[in-house]
Amino acid sequence: MNEKIHAITIIIDTLATEIIESLRRKIINEPAFVQLYTVLDDAFVLIEHEEQIDRELAALLFLVYSQLVTQSNYVYDKSPFVPHIGKMQGMIRKIFGATLQNI
């Protein structure tokens, strides 16, 4: 694995832990999400033309996204969750390839 991608994956793993811990308390950790989106933009630049994407990176993105959706189902007011669900969907589509959107 590319050393830069490996370093980014470690950062994402740390942020994912912070985000998920908050989500389980039904709280959105805005600073961690802002950092995550910035790191994901950096990751996209590095893997934009790659044929394969690191499995650990994919698993982390799916974990954060699925926890967002799951935890939003346990709150009455979903409004804090909805923007991040949409943003994560967009980031995942961007990273995994825009061509998948046409399927």
Secondary structure as UniProt FT lines:
FT   HELIX           3..23
FT   TURN            24..26
FT   HELIX           30..47
FT   TURN            48..49
FT   HELIX           55..72
FT   TURN            73..74
FT   TURN            79..81
FT   HELIX           82..96
FT   HELIX           98..102
//
